[in-house]
């Protein structure tokens, strides 16, 4: 029997994972990996380092990195003792290109006079079936990580609060834990509750509040932000994560204690002090 090709191994891996993955991950991220592997000139499964080299040489770079992480997961699975499609993992020590070092202004707070412009930009060209501006508004009000918002289910709501306990990752789909492995309750203000009302108010307990592809949202956000900058409506290209920065900084400006901000954000108080406290309104030196 001929050994499996890389694409055939991926199909077997996808079939096994389909039991636990949400439909959006299968129709977007996993489908993208399948397309890329079908184009890869290296077919043999045991030539994993060559497969990885080809993947990481493709463009766009962010897509190549994302597909590369999936490929590395594939080989870890294929080399596991109970699967044994390859005798050893050929990419176990494969190093990905280093990410650029974070800039000093990595924590970006969206100015008040640009928040409405950003929300308006996110409504441009959006389909009624995918109201991305509502996702943006919810992230801005709650300070959730993007993956946490897309993992939120209607059954996680209780008494005007949202239980954050899952994460919709770009590489592995739904994970039953947050980035920091901490469950937390996040209170929902009037604006966040209004977003839920616009989405229908409630759904089945195990249905996702935002039942769309996280990757599609990220791509749409980037395109609309670039367009808004080119039209002079925004001063810079904001990222989805900047919504979280803005929310946490707004809590601090409103006088919410750092410990409470940390609890809502799922961070430690030290992280809040180090990364967010310096981004709030400039204060004058008090006279004693």
N, C-alpha and C positions, 0 to 999 in steps of 0.2 A: 504493500500500500504506500503510495507516494506521500511524503510529508506535506502537511498543510502549508499553504502560502500565508503570508502575513495578513492578506485580506480575509482569507478563510478563517484564520484564527480570530481576527477581529469580529467576524460574524458570530462565531461561537461565544466569544466573550460578551457581545451585545445581547445575544439571546439569553444568556444566564443572568445578566444584570437587568434585563427588561422586567423581571418580576418585581423589582423594588424601585425602578426608576419611574419618574413621572413622564407623561407623554411628550411634554415639551422638550425635555432633554433628549429623548430618542429622536424626535423629529428635527432637532436643530444640531446640537453639539455632536451627537453620535453619528448622525447622517453626514456631517461635515468630515469627520475622521474617515468614514467609509469612502467618501469621494476622493479624499487626498490619497489614501492607500491604494485606491484603484488606479491612480495616476503615477504612483511611485514605480520607477523602473526596476527597483530591487524587490524581487518577489519572494525570495527564500526567507522563511521565518527566522532561521538561525543567523542571519546577517543583520541583526538588529542595530548594530552601530552604524552600518551604512544606511539603513532605513532612517534612523534618527538624524543622521547627517543631511540626508536629502530633505527631510521634513523641515529642519531648522534653516535650510538655505532658501526656503520659499518666501514669498511675499503675499500679503502684508505680514510684518514681523510679529505683531501681536497674535495673529491667527496661527502662525507657525509655532509660537511658543505654547499656545493652548493645545494644538493638536499634538505637539511633542510630549506634553504632560500626559495626555491620554495614551499615547504610544508606550510611554514608560510604564504606565499602569497596566497596559496589556501584557507587557513582558513579565512584569512581576507576577501576574496571574498565571501566565503560560508556564512559568518556571516553578510554580508552587508544587508541592509534593503530590497533592491529590489531582492535579491537572496534567503536569509533566508533558507538555507539548514540546518543550525544549529541555535538554538536560541541565542547563544553567541559564541564568539571566544574563544575556550579553550586554545589557545596558545598565546593570546595577550600579556601576561606578561612573556612568555618563554624566558629565557636568553640563548644565545649561549655561548659556551666556549670562554673565552677571547683569543684574538690573542696574541702571544708573543710580548713583547715590542720590538720596532725597535732597531737594533744595532746601534752603533755609526757610522759604515761605511755603513749604509743602502743605501746611495747614492753611487752607484758603477759606476765608469767610466771605460769603456773597454780600455785598453792600445792600442795605435796605432798599435803596432806590433802583436796584437791578433785579430784585427778586420777582417782582410782577412781570418784568420784561422777560425773564427766564421762563416763567410759567406760560406766558403768552407764546413764546417761541416753541415750547413743547407741544402746543395745541395745533401748530401749523402742519397741515398735511396728514394729521393722525386720523386713522380710521375710527369710526364710532365703536367698532368691536374691540379696539385697543386704545383706550383713552390714556395715553402715556402721561398727560399732564396731571392726571389724578395720582398716578404713582409718584411723580415728582412732588406734588403737594403733600402727600402722606409722608414721604421721606423727610421733607423739610420740617414737618410738624413733630415727628416722633424721634428723629435722630437715629433711626434704624440703619443698619448696614443694608446694602442693596439685597444681598442674599437672604437676609433675615425677612425682609418685606416679601420677597417672592416665595418664601417658605411658609408664610403665615396662613393659617386656615381659619375659617369662620368659627370653628369650635374652640379656637384659642382666645376668643373674646369673652370677657365676663365683667360685668359691672363697670363699663367704661374704661376697661384696661385690656391690654393685649399681652398674653403670655408669649414671650420670645424664647423658643427652645429648639428651633431647627434652623438649618442654613441650606439655601439652594446654591450649591457651588457650581462654578463654571466647568470644572473638570470631572466631578463625580455625581452630579445631580443632587438629589435631596439627601442631606445628612441629618441624623437625629441628634444633633448637638449644635451649639453656636460656635463661633470662631474661638471663643475663650472657654468653651465647655461650661458656661454659666447660664442657668435659666434665670429669667428675670421678668418682672411685670412692668410694663410701660403704660402710664396713664395717657388717655387720648383726650386732647382738648376739643373744643367745639369744631374747629376746622377739620381735624382728623375724622371726627364723627360724621361731619358733612360729606367727606369723601366716601365713607362707607355707605351713607345713604344714597349717594349718586350711583354707587355700584350695585344697588339693589337692597341694601339694608341688611340682608343676611342670606346665607346659603347653607348647603349641607355641611355638617360639622367637619367632614374630612375634605371639603372642597377648598381650593386655594382662593384667597381673597383677590389676588392678582394672578389669574390662571393663564399667564402668557410666558413667553420665553424671556428669561433674564438677558440672554445674549442679544436678542432683538431689541430689547429696551436700551441696552448699553450702546448699540450701534446707532439707534435712532437719536438718543440723547446727544451723542457726539456730533452727528450730522447737523442737527438743529442748532447746537451751540456754535459750531463753526459758521453756519449761515448767519446767525444773529450777530456774531462778531464782525463778519464781513459787511453787514448792513449798518454797523455802528450802534446796534441796540444793546450790546454787551461790551464791556471793556476788555474781557478776556474769555478764553474758552474754559468754562467751568466743567468739572467732572461730576458724575453722580455722587462720589464720595464727599464732595464739597458741601452737599446738602446736609450731611451728618455733621461736618465741621461747623456749619452755620447754626444748626439747631443747638448743639452743645454750647457754643459761644453765647447764643441768645439766652440760654438758661442761666449762665453765669452773670450776664448783664442784668438779668431780672432779679438777681440776688438769691438764686437757688443755691443752697450750700453745696460745696464741692462734693461732699460724700453722697448727697442725693443725686447730683449730676452723674457721678460715677455709677451709681446703682441703676439709673435709667439707661445709661449708655452701655453698660456691660464692660466697663473698664475699671481700673484701680484709680483711687484718688490721685496717686502719684502721676499717672498718665494724664489725667485731666489738668493737673497743675502744670506739667511739663509742656504739653502740646496745645492746650486751649486757653489757659488763663491769660497768656500774653496777647491773645488775639481779640480781646474784648475792647470796649470803649476805653480811650485814653483817659486816665484819671489825673487830677491835679494833686500836687503834693499838699497834704493838709498842714495847716499851721497849728502848732502845739502851744 
